[in-house]
């Protein structure tokens, strides 16, 4: 149980460094998985938490129709989401 709590803290810290929409969605899924695993003590809870966390973060990040992307030189830019 202590290892899971440490993993949750590490994922939460990693989510602070995310800057593109994809990175934020992935970190949201990771945090959701950690919370789901801690809350339910099961793999199913972790999977459900990952789905809810990832999808919720994605919806929040793209609510205004703008997404952040990283080009081949590493520069981050914001523009209209490709899927819209």
VOGU-526634 format. One record per atom (N, C-alpha, C): z, x, y. Coordinates in pm, whole numbers, padded with zeros to 5 digits. Example, Ala and Ser with C-alpha at 12.3 -4.5 7.8 and 13.67 -1.06 7.14 Angstrom:
BEGIN
+--------+--------+--------+
|     pz |     px |     py |
+--------+--------+--------+
|  00780 |  01319 | -00569 |
|  00780 |  01230 | -00450 |
|  00780 |  01320 | -00330 |
|  00708 |  01285 | -00225 |
|  00714 |  01367 | -00106 |
|  00787 |  01290 |  00003 |
+--------+--------+--------+
This chain:
BEGIN
+--------+--------+--------+
|     pz |     px |     py |
+--------+--------+--------+
|  00000 |  00083 | -00119 |
|  00000 |  00000 |  00000 |
|  00000 |  00087 |  00126 |
|  00071 |  00198 |  00119 |
|  00078 |  00287 |  00234 |
| -00060 |  00347 |  00264 |
| -00136 |  00374 |  00159 |
| -00270 |  00430 |  00176 |
| -00361 |  00329 |  00245 |
| -00349 |  00202 |  00210 |
| -00429 |  00098 |  00275 |
| -00397 |  00086 |  00422 |
| -00270 |  00095 |  00456 |
| -00232 |  00087 |  00597 |
| -00287 |  00206 |  00675 |
| -00284 |  00324 |  00615 |
| -00338 |  00443 |  00679 |
| -00489 |  00429 |  00696 |
| -00556 |  00374 |  00596 |
| -00700 |  00352 |  00606 |
| -00733 |  00254 |  00717 |
| -00653 |  00150 |  00732 |
| -00675 |  00053 |  00839 |
| -00662 |  00118 |  00976 |
| -00564 |  00204 |  00991 |
| -00545 |  00274 |  01119 |
| -00663 |  00366 |  01147 |
| -00710 |  00437 |  01045 |
| -00824 |  00528 |  01063 |
| -00951 |  00453 |  01100 |
| -00973 |  00339 |  01038 |
| -01091 |  00258 |  01069 |
| -01081 |  00203 |  01211 |
| -00963 |  00159 |  01251 |
| -00946 |  00106 |  01386 |
| -00971 |  00214 |  01490 |
| -00925 |  00334 |  01464 |
| -00949 |  00444 |  01558 |
| -01098 |  00478 |  01562 |
| -01163 |  00475 |  01448 |
| -01306 |  00501 |  01443 |
| -01387 |  00397 |  01517 |
| -01339 |  00274 |  01520 |
| -01413 |  00168 |  01590 |
| -01412 |  00189 |  01741 |
| -01316 |  00263 |  01792 |
| -01313 |  00290 |  01935 |
| -01428 |  00382 |  01976 |
| -01476 |  00464 |  01885 |
| -01583 |  00558 |  01915 |
| -01722 |  00495 |  01900 |
| -01732 |  00375 |  01847 |
| -01861 |  00311 |  01826 |
| -01923 |  00273 |  01961 |
| -02054 |  00299 |  01974 |
| -02117 |  00266 |  02101 |
| -02240 |  00178 |  02086 |
| -02309 |  00181 |  01973 |
| -02425 |  00094 |  01957 |
| -02382 | -00033 |  01884 |
| -02466 | -00135 |  01892 |
| -02436 | -00263 |  01829 |
| -02415 | -00247 |  01679 |
| -02498 | -00167 |  01616 |
| -02486 | -00146 |  01471 |
| -02355 | -00078 |  01436 |
| -02317 |  00023 |  01514 |
| -02191 |  00093 |  01487 |
| -02072 |  00001 |  01508 |
| -02077 | -00082 |  01611 |
| -01966 | -00175 |  01635 |
| -01957 | -00280 |  01524 |
| -02072 | -00328 |  01476 |
| -02072 | -00425 |  01367 |
| -02014 | -00363 |  01240 |
| -02053 | -00240 |  01211 |
| -02000 | -00171 |  01093 |
| -01850 | -00148 |  01105 |
| -01804 | -00110 |  01222 |
| -01659 | -00088 |  01238 |
| -01584 | -00220 |  01231 |
| -01643 | -00328 |  01282 |
| -01580 | -00460 |  01270 |
| -01567 | -00502 |  01125 |
| -01669 | -00471 |  01045 |
| -01663 | -00502 |  00902 |
| -01556 | -00418 |  00834 |
| -01544 | -00292 |  00874 |
| -01442 | -00206 |  00816 |
| -01301 | -00252 |  00848 |
| -01280 | -00289 |  00972 |
| -01148 | -00339 |  01011 |
| -01119 | -00471 |  00940 |
| -01221 | -00557 |  00932 |
| -01204 | -00684 |  00860 |
| -01169 | -00664 |  00714 |
| -01234 | -00566 |  00650 |
| -01204 | -00536 |  00510 |
| -01061 | -00487 |  00494 |
| -01019 | -00401 |  00584 |
| -00881 | -00349 |  00576 |
| -00780 | -00461 |  00595 |
| -00803 | -00545 |  00692 |
| -00710 | -00656 |  00717 |
| -00710 | -00753 |  00600 |
| -00831 | -00784 |  00548 |
| -00840 | -00874 |  00434 |
| -00769 | -00819 |  00311 |
| -00783 | -00688 |  00287 |
| -00716 | -00627 |  00173 |
| -00565 | -00627 |  00191 |
| -00519 | -00599 |  00313 |
| -00374 | -00598 |  00337 |
| -00315 | -00738 |  00327 |
| -00390 | -00838 |  00376 |
| -00338 | -00975 |  00377 |
| -00335 | -01037 |  00237 |
| -00435 | -01005 |  00155 |
| -00444 | -01074 |  00027 |
| -00413 | -00986 | -00095 |
| -00407 | -00855 | -00076 |
| -00386 | -00761 | -00188 |
| -00490 | -00780 | -00298 |
| -00615 | -00810 | -00259 |
| -00720 | -00828 | -00359 |
| -00853 | -00777 | -00305 |
| -00944 | -00749 | -00396 |
| -01078 | -00704 | -00358 |
| -01154 | -00819 | -00291 |
| -01134 | -00940 | -00340 |
| -01199 | -01057 | -00281 |
| -01159 | -01076 | -00135 |
| -01034 | -01052 | -00105 |
| -00988 | -01062 |  00033 |
| -01051 | -00956 |  00121 |
| -01070 | -00837 |  00065 |
| -01135 | -00729 |  00140 |
| -01281 | -00762 |  00169 |
| -01348 | -00819 |  00069 |
| -01490 | -00856 |  00088 |
| -01501 | -00967 |  00192 |
| -01417 | -01067 |  00181 |
| -01420 | -01176 |  00278 |
| -01388 | -01125 |  00418 |
| -01292 | -01038 |  00431 |
| -01257 | -00981 |  00560 |
| -01371 | -00899 |  00618 |
| -01442 | -00824 |  00534 |
| -01556 | -00745 |  00581 |
| -01667 | -00835 |  00633 |
| -01695 | -00942 |  00561 |
| -01799 | -01035 |  00604 |
| -01763 | -01103 |  00736 |
| -01641 | -01150 |  00744 |
| -01597 | -01219 |  00866 |
| -01591 | -01122 |  00983 |
| -01534 | -01004 |  00962 |
| -01522 | -00905 |  01069 |
| -01656 | -00855 |  01118 |
| -01746 | -00825 |  01026 |
| -01878 | -00775 |  01063 |
| -01961 | -00878 |  01134 |
| -01964 | -01000 |  01081 |
| -02044 | -01106 |  01142 |
| -01986 | -01147 |  01277 |
| -01854 | -01156 |  01284 |
| -01790 | -01192 |  01412 |
| -01815 | -01089 |  01520 |
| -01806 | -00962 |  01484 |
| -01832 | -00856 |  01581 |
| -01977 | -00859 |  01626 |
| -02069 | -00881 |  01532 |
| -02211 | -00886 |  01566 |
| -02240 | -01001 |  01663 |
| -02183 | -01118 |  01636 |
| -02204 | -01232 |  01725 |
| -02147 | -01206 |  01863 |
| -02030 | -01144 |  01869 |
| -01968 | -01114 |  01998 |
| -02051 | -01013 |  02076 |
| -02102 | -00911 |  02008 |
| -02177 | -00805 |  02075 |
| -02313 | -00853 |  02125 |
| -02374 | -00949 |  02057 |
| -02508 | -00993 |  02094 |
| -02509 | -01129 |  02162 |
| -02395 | -01178 |  02207 |
| -02386 | -01311 |  02266 |
| -02472 | -01325 |  02392 |
| -02488 | -01218 |  02467 |
| -02567 | -01226 |  02589 |
| -02714 | -01193 |  02566 |
| -02752 | -01169 |  02440 |
| -02891 | -01138 |  02407 |
| -02930 | -00994 |  02432 |
| -02834 | -00909 |  02463 |
| -02862 | -00768 |  02488 |
| -02789 | -00682 |  02385 |
| -02857 | -00579 |  02337 |
| -02801 | -00490 |  02236 |
| -02811 | -00346 |  02286 |
| -02726 | -00261 |  02230 |
| -02732 | -00119 |  02262 |
| -02800 | -00046 |  02148 |
| -02888 |  00046 |  02183 |
| -02961 |  00125 |  02085 |
| -02950 |  00272 |  02122 |
| -02978 |  00359 |  02024 |
| -02978 |  00502 |  02047 |
| -03119 |  00552 |  02016 |
| -03181 |  00623 |  02111 |
| -03316 |  00675 |  02088 |
| -03311 |  00806 |  02011 |
| -03428 |  00865 |  01986 |
| -03435 |  00985 |  01903 |
| -03369 |  01107 |  01968 |
| -03348 |  01103 |  02098 |
| -03281 |  01214 |  02167 |
| -03130 |  01193 |  02178 |
| -03081 |  01082 |  02126 |
| -02938 |  01055 |  02128 |
| -02891 |  00974 |  02249 |
| -02983 |  00940 |  02338 |
| -02944 |  00862 |  02457 |
| -02925 |  00715 |  02418 |
| -02819 |  00656 |  02469 |
| -02789 |  00515 |  02441 |
| -02842 |  00431 |  02557 |
| -02912 |  00324 |  02521 |
| -02965 |  00235 |  02625 |
| -02942 |  00090 |  02582 |
| -02937 |  00000 |  02681 |
| -02916 | -00142 |  02656 |
| -03041 | -00217 |  02694 |
| -03086 | -00303 |  02605 |
| -03205 | -00384 |  02630 |
| -03194 | -00512 |  02549 |
| -03295 | -00597 |  02561 |
| -03297 | -00723 |  02488 |
| -03296 | -00694 |  02337 |
| -03218 | -00772 |  02262 |
| -03209 | -00752 |  02117 |
| -03346 | -00774 |  02053 |
| -03379 | -00693 |  01955 |
| -03509 | -00701 |  01889 |
| -03528 | -00832 |  01811 |
| -03422 | -00890 |  01764 |
| -03434 | -01009 |  01681 |
| -03453 | -01135 |  01761 |
| -03442 | -01130 |  01892 |
| -03459 | -01250 |  01975 |
| -03598 | -01259 |  02029 |
+--------+--------+--------+
